[in-house]
Amino acid sequence: MNINSLYELFLKCGKVSTDTRKIEPGSIFFALKGPSFNANAFAEEALIKGASYAIIDDSSYRKNERTILVDDALVTLQELAKYHRSKLSIPVIGLTGSNGKTTSKELLQAVLSKKFKTLATKGNLNNHIGVPLTILSIKSSVEFAIIEMGANHVGEVAFLSSIANPTHGFITNIGKAHIGTFGGFENIIRGKSELYQHLITNNGVVFINSQNPILANMAKRFKNPIFYPAKPDFYHCELAGADPFVIVTAEDGTKITTQLVGAYNFENIATALCISKFFEVPANKANDAIAEYVPSNMRSQIIKKNNNTIILDAYNANPSSMQAAIENLASIKAAKKVAIVGDMFELEEEAEVEHRAIGKLLREKNFGKVYLCGKLMRTAKEEYPDAIYFETKELLVEELRKSKLADAIILIKASRGIGLETILEFL
């Protein structure tokens, strides 16, 4: 079946599925192979559960005219998404970066939704499967799309941009996320800047944080970049406080008290306000959207429990975001501060030096208590002998049961693989 014929089926069905546990009636099921399973084996189940068609790439699972054989189900999904995108005439903002992608995306959706019917990437569906699924979820009623693009190697953002074809875009920042899989910091810069290259090639619009030296340097490649947040820029705002909640003075002079913690979130807020101005969202509505936004999914969440104020930032971690979280805890005025930090993954040969650097930073900040968790954090312990170290989360939990922290502001930060958010019940 060629892509034109498949697109006609898609228009008739209106939706796609990739998980038989969440089959939507009338959808087209794509049998995507995983590292430990062959989804072709679930094609018949998908049809029984209500899918109208199943796209397979193994002829032995073809049962009837509702099972459609292709060379590669994943490639077909991507090509279908690319074809659907070519039929859309709405603005599409593409974004990538080392830290703050999801928060920026959600803030941007909040402000743009004050004027437009907006669709944005759900959760962290920002990879070679998630981006096509997001594109294919764009209905004719949508006026604006925001597509988050993640990457852990060179070439990935370029590939995702070829599917999403953003008309506008920005990079949150460039740090040390996935430095191991990228193969060094220079490759991270190269990989993230692929979004810029796409916009240049396609005469797109770029929004650039003029106060970020790496991004500001890249701006030279554009004819008319849209800058923020300094006074001479297209949009100007200032950080007015972050103890613990971020307060921003907007361009119109309004003081916006947000529900976000961490001065590092200022740049995410500034990005959303800049883009809202560009698309002529009324300033008062944009300011309200920023004030109303409540973070979730373990990204800088504030949780009050047993007289403790907990900053839960355990969705993910890399050297850049870990440093920012620790610096933020240090800036908060509180009598008792506790840092509970765990391993940072995907650093490969950089793991030891980066964990050692975190140990040194924690030693310099001299918090009341520091708990280190995970095998990689052993080198941080070597740098900071006074820290309390546990190789496993289970051992950490045993200590927390006994120590019963109280009346403290507590940071919980680690890579997602450790699952450090589960210690909440013991605080």
Number of C-alpha atoms within 10 A of each C-alpha: 9 8 13 11 9 16 18 11 16 19 11 13 16 16 20 23 20 24 15 21 10 10 20 19 17 19 23 28 31 28 26 21 17 8 5 6 10 13 20 24 16 21 27 20 15 28 21 13 16 16 24 20 24 28 26 28 23 18 13 10 16 19 11 9 9 16 23 22 18 16 12 16 23 20 14 19 24 23 16 22 22 20 17 20 21 12 9 15 11 14 14 23 24 26 27 28 25 23 23 19 21 25 21 23 25 23 25 27 23 22 27 28 19 16 17 15 13 20 22 20 22 17 12 13 17 23 18 20 16 21 25 25 23 21 26 21 18 21 13 10 9 14 18 20 24 26 28 28 29 23 23 21 18 19 16 19 28 21 17 28 24 15 22 27 23 25 19 22 24 25 25 26 22 21 17 23 25 23 25 19 17 23 17 15 16 11 17 25 21 17 22 29 22 20 29 28 17 21 22 15 8 13 13 19 20 24 24 25 26 19 13 13 11 13 21 15 11 13 20 10 12 16 11 12 18 20 22 23 25 15 11 10 15 16 21 18 24 18 20 15 15 21 15 22 17 22 22 25 17 23 19 11 10 13 17 19 19 22 18 25 24 22 23 19 20 22 22 23 24 27 24 25 28 26 26 25 17 13 11 12 19 14 17 11 17 27 26 16 23 24 20 16 16 15 17 13 12 17 19 25 18 23 13 11 13 12 12 17 18 22 24 23 26 25 20 22 26 25 20 17 21 21 16 16 23 21 17 18 24 17 15 16 11 13 10 15 21 19 24 21 27 31 26 25 21 19 22 13 13 14 20 15 13 21 26 20 18 23 24 17 17 24 18 11 13 15 17 12 16 23 20 26 26 18 13 19 26 20 20 26 25 15 19 23 12 13 22 15 24 21 16 14 18 12 12 21 19 12 15 17 13 9 11 10 18 14 14 17 24 24 24 24 31 28 20 18 14 20 15 25 16 11 16 14 10 15 17
